[in-house]
Amino acid sequence: MNRRNTWFRVVCLTGVALTAFALGGFANQKGQRDSNFASQTIDLGMVVSDLDKSLKFYKDVLGFTEVPGFKVPGAFGLDTGLSNNIDLDVHVLVLGEGETATKLKLMQFKSTPGARVDNTFIHSSYGFRYLTIPVKNLNLAVENAAKGGGKPIAKCPVPLPQGFPAGLALANYRDPDGNLVELVGPWSKK
């Protein structure tokens, strides 16, 4: 397996874990005291095709805040299997404040662009398929997204189906690379 595929799989698995955590935010978390995890949140690294467009989407449409990023030397990337000796310039976006804030780490590789995957539907490709972002007020989140130029896809917002908590709905968006981002929270149909 080449390093690009390995990196992609790491990003995909991280996305799956982030989604599981986000959905778990609505449920009671048991056994945290016995866990070896240092944090209840995880960071997600995402390679993007156009850093400026992606930063604008995640900040202006979804409401992330950019905090100081960091650089990773190419040799370290090679030694850890993250890259094939390419320096990383990582832009960090957060939801919330403090050490437990979810972090989305964006990076672009202009000299070695990655391959696109089929993002038509979540079942179109294996791996990381979407981000779930729980919100306190979906109506407000959709309004704020529209102010930033975001448009929900399909018929969104859509109430969650029977069996999920009543009063919650989901609004899906696509980032500049076609990745699905879902906002989930309390919603009232206007």
Summary of the structure (lengths in Angstrom):
residues: 190
radius of gyration: 17.2
end to end distance: 50.5
largest distance: 54.3
contacts: 510
relative contact order: 0.18
helix: 28%
strand: 25%
